[in-house]
Amino acid sequence: MWPMDPENGLSPKNTIGIDVYNPPPLHWTSLLVLAYQSCGVVYGDLSTSPLYVYKGTFSGSLHRFLGEEAVVFGVFSVVFWTVTLIPLLKYVFIVLSADDNGEGGTFALYSLLVRHAKFSLMPNQQAADEELSAYYRPGYSTEDTPMLRALRKFLEKHRKSRTCLLVMVLFGASLVIGDGVLTPAMSVLSSFSGLQVHSSALTHGEVLLLSCIVLVCLFTLQHWGTRRVAFLFAPVVVLWLLLLGALGVYNIVVWNPRILRALSPYYVVSFFQRTGKEGWISLGGVLLSMTGTEAMYADLGHFTAASIRVAFVGLIYPCLVLQYMGQAAFLSKSPNCNIHLIFFESIPRPIFWPVLVIATLAAIVGSQAVISATFSIVRQCTALGCFPRVKIVHTSNRIHGQIYSPEINWILMLVCLGVTVGFRDTTLIGHAYGMACAGVMVVTTLLMALVMVFVWQQGFLLATMFLLAFGSVECVYLSAALMKVPQGGWLPLALSLVIVAVMYVWHYGTRRRHMFDVQNKVSLKWLHALGPSLGIVRVPGIGLIYSELATGVPAIFSHFVTNLPAFHQVLVFVCVKAVPIPHVRCYERHLIGRIGPREFRMYRCVVRHGYKDVPGDDNDFENDLVVRIAEFVHMEAAEAASNSADAPRESDASVEGRMAVVSRPFDLSRTGLLMRAPLPNPEDSAVVRAATAATAATSTADSSKTETIQSLQTMYEPESPGFAIRRRIRFEIDDVTSESMDPAVKEELSALVEAKHAGVAYIMGHSYIKARKSSSLFKKLAIDVAYTFLRKNCRGPAVALNIPHISLIEVGMIYYV
């Protein structure tokens, strides 16, 4: 790997000299603005919890204790210390510090472990990936203690332990995806239930119908994107929280100021002493006070840890505590109220309808945030090879993280409507909701303990204390939620099992296909023995051979030339792969190398993307690749010249496998090429342009094109304007720099330019995966049935990579794995 040169366009600083990847600390005004904005995106779900916490807590056998003030005080005390211990202490002060280059969530923790502890099951990883500037955490030391080294070797040696870790991460991600189903159903149905407080003529069926209509509208409007309504999110949630705090203070003063005593943990102990098993089971309702907490960490990439902390400590936490305290004060003096509508009955009648409207808007905002988070998680799973490819649409030109997936959106809507109509009761939905919340928190705690050991390198004692302090509490809540499995808690488990099965089958099939490619790749010695012509006819043009192999020549190449013994004069083996970091910086994204001697005209390009980047987002890949290859040729020649004085020049074949990080230079003249802009008249046909090019004699390949091919291009260009513009861009050798250019370099660049003018073809393998006859029944079902079904019903790689259809050549192969 050659070192990166800041003068070669590789500096991480922008044009005004500010390091955009290590920004200076935020000014307090900017911090407050970000904290205000985070209220609408991060806390929409958490802020609607007061709608159903006490309802879920007293819905079971604990209802018989409603007349006892001490029990009501105890329930509030449990809620208060739950919100203090888990969201405040665990997430705000500890978990938010475990960011992956500014990103949060379950996959952020997993990617940290993959990079620092080598837990990865992802194929196609290279040692060069570890040289990415964002790969290791700042201050990380590669020196391990003997105990840590032994644990690391054990986990790296035993593949089943890494598989269990991956399944645990996928389970956590599937629970978050399940929240995308449960949150809209729970929040919208709970808010509309308030209509029955002062409108006795409204039946439950009518409330259910109204909720379904709003849910359909919510999912239907997703294609417009968050950006069109985002300006409403923060004001709605802030106004909602202020109302919660004000209503809480009002109920405390009017109904029972002695509720302040319940802040003491004494009431927690007395509550469990008085209620016993009923109190333990009621924790499934208390658990709802933490729903949406995981969003604080999952949405970290949109804001900063400091802004999320300021918003929670300064606004979210006090307003929620006051509201829970106020509801408990009201309930202690109104034991005969309808516990299913406790929040709405505690509202003073003069402001009931305004509060109901704002509660409905807050429920919609909270649902929108969770749905958007589901799209992001699906994209991360897809990037890491754990989910079938789906359509991803960017709904904002300025905010990269705002995306929309039509397939996922409609599936969520159908399942959400099914849950709403099937359960018809927020109590049953609440049981499922709490189960999902508890499961995600336990997974996060386990991963955080591993991060403390392997990434933070804080030792086993601190990790054990963290695991015992928070894991034991969360396991108590999880055990209470498991008691509600027959009453609705089975739903998130069923959804998660289905989603995990889809994820793991896709990941398993992808790994098996990659292993087949590795075991059956073409021998480079055999390739070298064929000579520069490779034993076939080399036709004008550039052939981009897409493969999942970052090293070696894929089997589709030999399969292609065996059936059609002709190939392009310039071959580039392209590998688009994901690396376990959120974003790969543009100047580190491309690795360029050479395969074989110079006269073979064979290159390799590895395009690396993070799990939050979008492959295929480059609309000018063809021309960009030509520039990068030209830059690589100059870098290779410069290194050879610098080494010639110290040692004899090595043969070209000796550089096999060496690759360099190549950034697109700011000054194109450094490459010895000139780029000509497209023709000014976009209505000029391809035939006219080809004739003009032939007359100018800039390329002999253009004049050899048949009228049939030209007419096909003319038909295709109106459907893909970007493709037409790319094809009209032309390269020329710079006469000024060519005089001082090495003859071999000039010859190679001339061949590259000539091939580009002749055209670019994309060659991809269209593989069919089948299990061997000797495989087990489980493997045959996983590969021949499940994986084949998923591949047939997901988006093809050519569509995902934005490859023009007219230039695509697919090579069919059968993989027996």
N, C-alpha and C positions, 0 to 999 in steps of 0.2 A: 504494500500500500504506500503510495507516494504521499508525502505530507501536503496539506492544504496550504495554499499561498494566499495571504490576504490581498496581495496585489492582483490576484487572478480572478477577482470577483467573488472571493470566498469569505469575505469578512462579514460577520453577523451584524454589523452596524449599518444603519441606514445612511441616507445621503447627508444628513445634518449631524452625524456623529453620535447619535444616541443609541445605546445598546438596547435594541428592541426586545431582546430575550431576557434581559436582566434590568427591568425598568426601575427607576428610582422610587423611593417610598412615596405613597400618595399623599397629597396635601389633604388637610382635614376636610376641606369643602368637597373635594372629589370623593373622599371616603364616605361622607354623608350622602352624597348623590348615589353612589353605588349601593349603600345600605338601603336607601329609599327604594331603588329599583329592585333590589333583591326581595323586597316584601311581596311584590306581585308575582315573581317567578318561583321563588324558593318556598315561601311560607303559605301559599294558597291552600294547600291540603291541611297542614298543621293548624291553621287558624280556624278551620271549620270543625275541629274536633269537639268543641263545647256543644254542638248540636246533638250529639249522641252518646257522650261518655256516661253520664249518670243514668240514662235510659238503659244502656248496655249493662251497667253495673248492677242495677236493682231489678233487672228483668227476670231473674231466676228466683231461687229460694231466698235470696237476701231481701226480697220484697217485704217479707213479714217483719223486718226490723225497721221499716220506714218510720214508725212512731217513736223510735228511741233516738233522742238527740245525740247521745254519745256515739251511736253507730254512724249517723250522718256525718258527724264531725270526724270520725275515724276514716270514712271513705274519702272525705276531702283531704285528710292528712296523707293518706296513701297516694292520692293523685298528685298532691303537691311534691312529695318526696320522689315520686316516680319521674315527674317532669324535671326535677332538679338533678337527680342522679344520672339519668340516661341522656336526655337531649342536652342539658346544660354542661354537666361535668364530662361525660364521655365524648359526645360529639363536638360540642363547641370548643372545649379546651384541649382535647386530645386527638380525636380522629381527624379533625380538619387540618391538623399539622402533617398528616400522612398524605400529602398531595403528590401526584405524579406529574411533575412539571406544570403545576397549576390545575390539573384535572383530578376529579374525585370519583368515587363510586367503587363498586365491587371489582370491576375490571381494572381500575387504577391500582388497587391493592395487589391484585393478581399479577399485573405487569411488573410491579416493583419486585415481587418475589421471583418472577421468571428471570429478570435481568440480574438480580443480585444473588439469588440462591440457585440459579440454574434448574428451575423446576419445570422448564418448558417442555410441552409435548408438541409444540408447533414445528412442522417440518421446514426445511429450507433455510435454516439459520446459519449465518456465517460469522467468522471471527471478526470480519470487517464491521459488522453491526455494532460491536462493542466500542468502536472508535467514534461513534456518533456522540456529539457533544452533550446530548440530553440523555444518554444511556444510563449513566450512573448518577446517583444522588450526590450533590455537592458535599464534600467532606468524607465521602465513603472511602474506607480503607479496605484493601483486598487482603490484608493480613488477618487471619482468623485465630481465635483461641483454640487449643486442642479439643475442647469439648464441642465447640461450634463446628470445627473441621470434621469431627467424627459424625455429628448429626447431618452435616451437609452431604458427606459421602454416602451415608445410609439412605438419605432421601433421593440422591442422584442415582444410586445403584439400583434401588428397588422401584421399578417402573409403576407398580401398583399404587405406591404411595403418591406418586405424581398424578396418576389417573384419579385417585380419590380426591385430591386437591382440585383438579379440574372439574370433577362432577359436583363438588361442593360449591365452586364458583358459579357453575351453570345453574345449580339449584337456586342460589341467591339471585342471580339475574332473572330466572324464570319467575320467582316470587315478585320481583319488581315489575316485570311485565304483567303479572296477574293483578297488580295494583292498578294498572291501566284499565282493567275491567271493573274492579270493585270500587275504586274511588268515585267515578262518575255515578254509578248506581247508588252508592251509599249517600253521597253528598247531595245530589239532586233530589232523591226521594225524601231525605230527611228535611231539606228546606221546604219542599212543597207540602210536607205533612203539617206544617204550621198553619195551613189554610183551614184546617179542621177545628182550630181553637175557637175562632169567632165566626165560623160558617158551618153550622151543624148539618145543613142540608147537603153538604158536599160528601159524597161517599168515598170510601177507600179506593174503589175501582176507578172513580173519576180522577182521584189524585194520581193513581198509577198510570192512567192514560196520559194525563198531562205531563208526568215525569218522562214517559217514553217519547212523547213528542219533542220535548226539550233535548233529550239525549240524541235523537235522530238529527235534530238541527245542529247540535254541538259537533257530532262527527261529520256531518255533511259539510260544515264550514271549515273543516281542517285544511282543505286544499288551498284556502286563501292564505294560510300561514299565520304564525303567531305575530308577525310584525304589524299586521293590519289592525290588530286589536290590543297590542302590547301596551300602548299608551294608557289604556284603561285599567290595566292589571294593578299596578302599584296604588293608584288613588283608591280603587275599590277595596283592596285588602287593608290599606292603612285606615280608611274610614271605618271599615268593619272592625278592626282591632280596637280603635278608639271607642267605638260603640260598646264593644265587649267590656273594656275597662270601665267605662262610665256606668253601664248597667250593673256591673259587679259592685262598684262602690255604692250605687243606689240601693241595691238589695242588702248589702251589709249594714248600711245605716238604718234602713227602714225595718228590716226583718229581725236581724240577730247579730249585733256587733260582737257578741262573744265568740263568733266563729274564728276570730283572730287567734284564740287559744290553740286551735287545731294545727297551727304551724309547728307545734311541738311534736317531736317524734313519739312522745308518750302516747298520743292518741292512736298511732299505728299499732303499737303493742297491745293496747287495750281493745282495739278493734278486732284483732285476730283472737284474743282471749275470749271475747264475747261471742264471736260468730263462728269460729272454728272452721270446719270444712266448707261451710257456705261462703265464708270470707275468702278462702283460698280460691274457690271456683269463680267468685266475682272478679278476680283479678283479670279475667278475660275481658271484662268491660272496662276496667281501669286501663288496660293495654291500649284502648282506642285513643287515649290522651297523647300517645306517642306516634300515631299514624302521621306520616309525612316527615318524620324526623330524618329518615334516610335521604330525603330530597336535599337537605342542607349540604350533605357531603356529595351527593351525586351531581348537583348543579354547581359545584365549586368552579368548574371551568368557565362559567359565564360571568363570574364575579371574582372576588378575592376573599381569602379566609378572614381578613380583618373586617371587611364590609359585612359579611354574614354574621360575624360575632357581634359587631356593633348593633345590627338590626335585631338580633335575638335578645341580647342583654338589655338593650335600651327600650325596646318596644314589645316584641313578641312575648317574652317571658313574663314581664309584669302584667300585661293585659290579660294573658291567659290565666295566670294565677288569680287575679282579681275576679275574673268571670267565674272560675270554678268555685271560688270562695263565696261569691254572691249567690250562685245557684244553691250551694249547700246551706247558706243562711235562709234562703226562701224555703227550701225543702224541710228544714228543721222546724219551721212554723206552719207548714202546709202539708202535713202527711197524707191528706186525702186528695191531693192533686193528681192529675193524670201523669204518671211518671214517663209515659211514652212521649209526652209533649212538654216536658219539664222546662226546657229552654224557653219556649214560646209563652208558657204560662207565667214565667217570671218577668216577662216584659210588661211595663206599664201600658195600659190600654191606649192612651193618647198617641203613643209612638209605635204601636204594634205594626201597622202596615208599612211604614218606612223601613223599620228594622227587617221585616219579612222580605221586602224587595232587595235590600242590601245583602241579606243572608243568601238569597237565591243567586245574586250576582257573584258573591264570594264562592259559593259552591261551584258555579260554572268556571270561575277562574282557577280554583283548585283542581278541578277535573282537567282543564286545558293544560296545566303545568305537568300533570302526571302523564297525560297522553303524549305530550311532546317528549317527555323523558323516555317513554317507551320506544319512540322512534329512534332516539339516540342510542339506546341500549341495543336495539336490533342491529343498528349500523355497526356498533362496536363488535358484536358477536359475529357479524358477517365478515368484518375485516380480519378477525382472528381465526377464520375458518370454522366457526362453530354454529353457523346458521346459513340456510340457503339464501342465494342472492335474490334480493327483492328490489323493486324500483325505488330509488331515492330521489326526491325532488327538493331542490333548494328553494325555500320560500322567501329568502331575503338575500339581496345582493351585498349587503353590508355585514350582516351577522352570519358567520359561516355555520354556526351550530343549529340554526333554525331550519329543520328539514321536515319532510312529509313523505310517508310511504303509503300509497293507495291500498295495496294489498293488506298491510298490517292494520290500517285504519278501518277497513270494512270488516275484517275479522273481529277486531275489538268491538265494533258496534254491534255485530250480531250476537257475540257472546254476552256483552253488557246488557242488551235487551233481553236475552234469554235469562240471565241472572235476575234482572228486575222483575220480569213477569213470572218467573218460576218461583222465586222466594216470596215476593210480594210484601215482605216485611223487613224493615231495617234492622231488626234484632237478629234475624238469621244471617243477613248480609254482614252485620257487625261481627258475628262470630267468625265468619270467613276472613273478614278484613283483619281482625286481630291476629289470626293464625299467620297470615302472610307477613304482617309487621314483625311478629316475634321471630319468625324464621330468618328474615333478612338481618335482624339485629344480631342474632347468634352467629350467623355466618361472618358478619363484619367483625365481631369480637374475636373469633378464631383467627381470621386473616390478620387482624391488627396485632395479635400476639406474635405471629410469625414475622410480621414486618419489624416489630421491636427487636427481635432477635437477629434477623438476617440483614435488615436494611439499616435500622438505626444503630445496631450493634450495642444495645444497652444491657445485654446480659439476660440470663434466664430468670433471675430473681424479679426484676421489674416486670417482665412479661407474665410471669406467674401471678404476681400481685394484681396486674390488670385483668388477667383472665378470671381470677377468683372473685375479684371485687364486682366486676360487671357481668361476667359470664354466669355466675351463680344466681344473680338477681334475674337475668334474662331467662335462664332455664326455669326458674319458678314461674314466670309469666308464661313461658312456652308450655309448661306442664298444665297450667290452668287452661290455656287455649286448646290443648289436646283433649281436654274433657268436653269441649264443645264440638268435637268432630262430628258426632251424629246429628247435631243441630246446626249444620251449615259449615262447620270447620273443615269438612272434607273437600269443599270446593277448591280452595287454593292448592291443596295437596294434589288433587286430580289434575288441575290445570298445570301445575308445576311438573308433574310426572310426564304429561304429554309433551310439554315444551322441552324438558330435559331430554326426553327420548328423541325428539326431532334434532336437537342440538348435537347430542352425542352420536347419533347415527350419521349425521352429516360430517362431523369431525372425524369419525372413524373411517368412513368411506374416503374422505379427502386424504387422510394419512396413508391408507392402503394404496391409493392411486399414486401418491408421491413415492412410496416405497417401490412400487413397480417401475416407475420412471428411473429411479436411482439404480435399481438392479439391472435394468435393460438399456442403459444409455450406451451410445456408440463409443467404441474404443478410439481414443485420439491417435493411437499408433496406427490403427487401420486407416484413419482419416488422412494422416500425414503420408502414408504410403501411396495414396492415390495420386498425389501431386497436386499442383495448383488447379487443374481442371476438375479434380475430384472424380475423375473417370466419367464425367457427364458433360453435357453441353451447357456452357455458361451463357445465358441470354442476357441482354441489356436490362437493367433495372436493379432495384433494391428489394430484397426479400427479407421481411421481418418475421422471424419464426418465433412465435410465442410459446413459452414453455414455463412450467413451474420449477424447473431446475435452475439453480443459480450457478451451478458448475456442470461441465460436461455437455455433450450433445444429446438431445432427446431422441427417443426411438422413432418419433414421427418423421424425423429427417430421413433416416434410412428407409422407412416405410414409403415415404413420398418418392424418393429418387429410384427406388426399386420398381415402382409402378410407372413413373414418368421420369425417365433419365434426363432431366434438364432442370437447371436452376439458375437463379439470378447471379449476375457477375459480382454483386456485393451482398453478402449475407450478414444479418445481424440477429443474433439469438437474444430475444427480449424476455426478461423475467420480471413480472410485476408482483411484488411480494409485500406482506405486512410484517412490520417489526413491532415488538411489544413496548412501544412508547406512544404517547398521544399524537404527536405531530413530528414529522421529519422536516427539518428546515430545508428550504429550496436549494441552498447551495451544497447540501449534503445528500440530496435525494438520489442522484444518478451515479452509478459505478460503471465505468467504461473499461473494457479490456479487449485483448486480441486473442483469437484462437488460431494457433498455427503460425507459420511464417507470414511475412508481409505480403508476398505475392498471392496468398490464398484469398485475401480480401474478405476475411471472416472476422467478425467482431462480436462482442457480448455487451449487452446493456442491462443492468439490474436497476430497476426503478423501485425504490423503497418508500413505503407509506406507513404512517402511524395508524393506530386503530381508530382515530377520529378524522383522518384524512379521507379524501374521496378519490379512489383510483379512476382514471379516465377523465379527470377534470381538465386535462390539458388539451386544448383544441388545436394546438400547433405542434403536435408531437413529432411529425415527420421532419419539418424544417429544424426544429430544436435538436433532434437527434443528429442531423447532418452537421450542425454547428459543433455539437459536443464531440462527435467523432473526429472532426477536423482539429479541434483543440487537443484531443487526446494524442493524435498523430504528432503534433508539435511538441507536446510534453514528452512523449516517448523519445523523439529525436533529440530534444535538449538534454534529457538524462543520458542518452547514449554518448552524446558529445562530451558531457562533463565527466563521464567515466572512462572515456577512451584514453585519457592521459595517465590514469592510474593503473588500468588493467586492460588486457586485450579485449576487444569487443566480442561479446558473446553472440552466439548464433541467434537468429530470430526465434527459433523454436524454443529457446531456453526461457523466453519470457511468458511461456504458456501459463495461464492461470493468474497472472498478475493483473490487478485491476486498480484503477485510480478514481478517486472522487473528482468528477469533472463538473464544474459549474459553467453555465453559459456566460461567456465573457461579455463585459459591458462594451468593449471595443471589438467589433467584429473583425476589424482589419488584423487583429492579432492572429486570427486563424488563417489568414491569407485568402479569405473568401469575401466576395461582395454579394449582397442580397438585393435583388431587384424587386421593387414593389409590384403589386398586381396592376393590370391594365386599368386605366381610369374609367373605361366604359364597361360596366358590369354586364351589359347586354351582348357583348361580343361573344360569339359562339366558340365552342371548343375547336371547331374546324378552322375558323379564321385564325385563332391564336396558334394552332398547330402549323398552319401554313406560314404565318408570319415568323414563327420560330424556325421553321425549316429554311425559309428564305435567308434569315440571318445566319444560318449555319451554326447556331449555338449548340445544337445537339443533333446527331444523326439518328437518334432513336425516335424523335418526334416525327420525322419524315417517314418512318417505317410503320407508323400506326395505320391500321386499316380504317376505312370510313365507318365500318360497323362499330368498332371500339369507340371512335370519336362520337358517333351518334348516341351510343349508350351513355357516355359521359355527359353529353348535352342534355339528355333526358334526366340524368341523376342530379346534376348540379342545382336545378331549381329546388329540389327537395332537401338539399344539404348545402346551403350557401357557404358554410365554413370550409367544407371539403373543396369547393370550387376555388376559394381564395387561396387555400394551401397549395393547390396544384398550379396556380398561376404565378406563385412566387418562384423566382429563378435565382440560381447561384452562378457566380463566375469567379474565376481565379483573378485575384488582384494583381495587375501588371506591375504595380510599384513594389510590392513586397516579394513577388515571385522571382525577381532578379537575384535577390540574396538568399533564396530558399534552397534548401538541399534538394538535389534532383530527384532523389527517391521520394521525398515528401511531396514534391510538386506532382510527380507521377501518380502518387496515391490519391492526392486531393483531386486531380483531374479525373481519375477513374470514379471517385465518389460523386463528383458533380455530374459527370456524364450519366451515371446510373440513376441519380435523382431525377434528371430531366426525362429519362426513359420511363419512369413511373415507379411507384411503390406498391408492393403486394403484401398482404398480411396473411400469414399461414398459421393456422391454429389446429390443434388436434381435437377431433370430435370423438371422444372416447366413450365406449360402452363398458361398464364395470360389471363383471360377473364373478361369482364365487367358484372356486375349483370344485370339481365333483367330490373330492375327498374332504371338503370342508364340513364343519358341524352344521346341524340344522339351524342353530341360532345365527351363525354367520351367513348362511344362505338367505334367511329371512331378512337379516339386516342389509345385506348387499343387493340381492336379487329383487327384493320386494320394496323395502322401505327406502333405501338410498336411490334406487332406480326411479321410484315414484317422485321423490323430491327433485331429482335432477331434471325429470321431464316437465315438472311444473314450476321451476324457478327460471329466472332470467339467465340467458346464456352469457358466457364470459365475453363474447364479442360485443354484446349490447352494453354490458357493464363497463367495458373499457372504451366505449365510444368509437369503435372501429367502423369505418365506412363500409357499408354492405357490398358496394360494387367492387371493392378491392380485396374482399375476403376470400380466402381459399381454405376450406376445411378438409382435414385428412382424417378419415374414419379409422378407428382402431378398437380392438377388443382387448380389454385388460382382464386377465384371469388372476385374481388376487386370493 
